[in-house]
Amino acid sequence: MRGTFLIIAILPALLFAQAGTQKDVWAPLRYFVGEWEGTATSHASKGRATCEGRFIFNGAFLRLESRDVFAPGEQMPQGLTREDLGIFSYDRERKTLVLRQFHGEGFVNQYVLDSLSTDGTTIVFVSERLENFPPGWRAKVQFEIFDRNEFVELYKLAPPGGELEVYSETHVTRKGR
């Protein structure tokens, strides 16, 4: 009986101590919180880019919403506005970060963290599933962080059996820095 009482008395302290030492799974992505603006380059044109990162649902997810506006050009006479909504989550079972991107064109891509450089300046997600996309295609999202206020997002695509090639590049700086 005394042993049971001791376990019941100590258990909350052990659980609290364990929770206090848990790693911050969001540490690699906290950088993206804020408002950003810059340039976007695609295979067909150049344009302006804006994005905003913020935590939602009491910090359970990180939302990164982007908008690229491309001017009319030879390959796109009407111009183009491309929007996407990225939702980052932490998969506790796999112990990894997952990114789901919802594109204005109707694509929904799911990525899993592939690599994180030791200094945290390169973060790479590879596709697990591309919804509403031709079968066999692959994608990669790569973030390259230059400093506290500047990063590049590379979006790469590969056709079935092909090599990944840069489809678009977004270079942004933090607003109000």
N, C-alpha and C positions, 0 to 999 in steps of 0.2 A: 504494500500500500504506500509506504514511504517513497519507494522508487517511482511509482506511478505519479505521485504528487510532484516529485522532483522533475520528471520529464515534462509534465504539464506546465510547471513553473518556468522551465528553461526554454521550451520550444518556441515561444514568441520571440525571445531574444535571439535565438539561433536563426530563425527565419528572417528577422529584421537585419541581422548582421550579414546574412547571405544576400539579401536583396540590396543592401548598401554596397556590396562589392561587385555587383553585376556590371558588366561592360555596357557602355552606352552604344547600342546598336545603330543609333542615328548619327553618331559622330562623323562618319565620312560624308554625310549629306547635309548637315546643318549649315554648311557653307552657302547652299543655294537659297536659303531663306532671304527674301528681300525682293526688290524690284530691279530689273535689268533692262538695258537697251543697247542696241548696236546694229550690226549688219548681218544679213543672211545671203548666202550664195548657194544656188542650186545648179544642177546640170544645165538649166536653161536661162537663168537670169540672176540678177542681184537685187537686193531689197533691204528693207528696214526690219529689224527684229525687236520684239519686246517679250519679256517673260517675267513671271512673278512666282516666287516660291513661298509657301507657308504651310505650317502644320495645321491639320484639321482633325476633328473628332478627338479633342483633348490629347493631341500628340500621337494618336494611333497611326496616322498616315501623313506623308509629306506630299503636298500637291504642287506640281510645277506646270503652270499653264503658259503656253507660248503662242505667239502670233507673228508670222512673217508676211510682209506685204511686198510683193514683187512688182516692179514697174512694167508697163507694157514693153515688149521687145520683139525681136524678130521671131523667136520661137513661141512667144506668148503675146500675141497682139492685144489681148484684153487685159494683160497683167494677171496677177493671181494673189489671192490671200489664202495662206495656209495656216490652220490653227490646230493645235493639239493640246490635250490635257493628259499629263503624266501623273500617275498615282504610285508612289513608292510605298511598299509595305515591308514588314519584316516577317518572314516565314519561320516561325519558332520551331517547327518540326525539322526543316532542312537547315536551320540556323544560318539563313542568308537573306539578303535583300532582293526584292522582286520589284520590277517596274512594269506597270501596265500603261500603255499609251493609247489614247482614244484620238484618232485623227478625224478632222472634218471631212475627209474624203470617204469615211466609212470604214477605215481599217482599225482593227484593235490588235495591238501587238503586245505579247507578254515576253518579258526578258528576265533573266536571272543574272545576278552579279557574277561576272567571270573573273575579274581581277581588280585589285586595288593596290596601287604602288605603295611601297613602304612609307613614302613621305606624304601619301594621300593626294597627290596632284594628278594622278591619272586613274579614272574610274571607268571600267568597261563592263557593259551589260550585253549579253548575247541572247538572241531570240530563242524562245522555247516553242512559241506558237504565233503564227501570223493569221489572223482571222480576216476573211474577205480578200485574200491575196491568192494569186495562183499557187498551186501546190509546188513544193520543193524549194521555194525561195527562202533565203536566210537574211537576217538583219543584225546589225550591231549598233549600239549607241555608246559613244566614247566621249567622256568629259575630260578635258585637259585644263587644269587650273593653273593660271600663271602667277597670280598673287591674290591678296585679300579681296580685290575688286574686279577681277577679269578672268573670264574663262571662255573656252571654245567647246561647242558640242558638235561632234561629227556623227552624222547618220550615214551608215554604210549598208548597201544592199548587195546581194549576190543571187543571180538566177540559178536554177538547178544545175549543179555540177560546176558552177562558175566561182570566181574569186570575188571576195568582198571589194567593192569600190565605193568611194565617197559619193553619196547622192546629194547631200547638202551639208553645209558648214555654217554654223551660227556663232558669231564672235560678239560677246556682250561684255559690258562693264556695269558695275553697280550704279544705280541712280543715286544722286545726292552724295556721292563719296567725298 
